[in-house]
Amino acid sequence: MRHLSTGWPRLPSPYPVVLLLFACAEAAPQPQPPGDGDWVAYGRDAGGSKYSPLDQITTANVADLELAWSWETGEQPISGPLSPIRGQETRPGNFETTPLAFNDTLFFTTAYNRVIALEGSTGRPHWEYDPRTVEWGQPPNGTGFVHRGVAVWSGPGERRIFLNTRWRLIALDAATGEPIQSFGHRGEIDLTEQLLWPTNRLHYTQTSPPVVFEDLVIVGNGVWDGFVYPRDPPGNVQAFDVHTGELAWSFNLIPQPGEPGNETWEDGSWDYTGHTNAWAPMVVDEERGLLYAGIGTPSNDYYGGHRLGDNLYAESLVALDARTGELAWHFQTVHHGLWDFDLPGAPVLLTATVDGREVDAVAVAGKTGFVYTFDRETGEPVWPIEERPVPASDVRGEVAAATQPFPTSPPPFARQGFTPDDLIDLTPELRRRAEELTAGYRFGPLYEPPSMEGTIAMPGILGGGNWGGVAVDPASAVLFVKSSEEASLLRIAPANPATTVADYAIDRTSSRTLTVDGLPISNPPYGTITAIDMNGGAILWQEAVGERPEIAGHPALAGLDLPARLGVVGAPGPFATAGGLVFLTGGSDILYAFDAQSGEVLWEGRLPARAYANPMTFETRDGRQLVVIATGEREGAALLAFGL
């Protein structure tokens, strides 16, 4: 059964934002308490497990999955609006949403930040709300508009949907989609009003949904990595009252004078360095009242001569008192980051038995390819994390950190470092050409700094882990994580003094993925899923995710016996179920169901387009388990539901 979205304007207005409610197809049901079959937060629960207790779909019957319904966004590129980056059209990027499910109603966002409420069992629309964010032009991120979902607050007889769209936080009535007039000013607040310094709102972005805890809605922010100017958008975690929109607390991720960590920003760099933002999803330990946030890199991701020091709380896991915003503990996974090694995915709460003792832990997968694991109350590492010497930088003005943290367990889930031995050798000719291509570049281990001649880094720009995060089976404490296996060239060049606060910056014209006639410079797999036993810290299995027909059919590889799954580079992550299954696309055009115990692929759902989103599952009001995935980009994006 196919249901098209209701019509909506294609021509944007040049006038200030107007909140607009589209006609409702029908009223959504009144709120009921969520059940075990619901998916109530981005990671299914407040702790981000991405695990569902549903077991109607099992290893025995998953092969019988078929399409139940689909819904199309109807969004297309728009010409006309001004963009912060000259020459960019306003366009939808990947459809990256993960819907929430409450009592057979799905709530989610489209690429253009519209909020949609659908009947889960049929895909029939209840209502849609358009914040008209597109009228302000293309966000400066290079990807087109993307958004990954909403947050929901439930109270007595009331349910509110919270949408963070660029610099705005909007509260909607879940039954009607109408803005709640008592929240802020006519249903919305400006997230930039109380930051460290005045901020260009057009440079302030949002992709991850907010977090709701008790009567607070908590948000971070995004900012395009290419902005490197004095006082570019700073990182703050902010909490607002769900009823009034009043600011409850704000935590400075760039510590100011008198705040712990300020000394790690030398020569006053705390006063003009931006970013260091919580752009990834966050999670909450509801029992302890602790919020966990993974933090990104400071402004100028690959050169830090203007921000010497360790730069707290960049690339740290930060635990805050969710009620007050006070720092409980932190751990910096990368000192003075030079590789864009954000903590890009949501942390996850789990309970493991380590050396005979039960540990309530929080774990987070980094772009580094490590899983960092801590006692969630004290911040003590569950397994030792060692400070080890790393290479120095020879770029003028740069002072790389002398040591970096290396977890001793679990083992890395992604390849780390790049040497000539890692070059593609599927044929002697490809090996020869790869050696010629890389002859002038620098090789080295993990944390080899970017250089003027160019350093080949592995993990690359997309990292090992990314915003798809991890899933955990709470019964077995097995963690599942998607990785990308692609090297990147990191070359430093003189910066434009008119736009950059530093003397040097990454050369974005030459820092890229290296290829030989379109083939990656390393051997497959290029994307994997790894299962890790968090009781003992051992890798249980690792399998490639996704096909690469452009590689498998390349003339240079004709006649070679290549595996069917070469693996895709992509950010999306998995979810797991009590049916013994792990679902993900990894960024491919196939939705996979893996056997959680063995890693065997039990079902492949061929999709009409690439699916660059985290899937989810829920139970309809008539007791049917459905698996939902967002697919496509630009034109043709659709939400698909599969069931038995």
Summary of the structure (lengths in Angstrom):
residues: 644
radius of gyration: 23.3
end to end distance: 14.6
largest distance: 68.8
contacts: 2412
relative contact order: 0.13
helix: 6%
strand: 35%
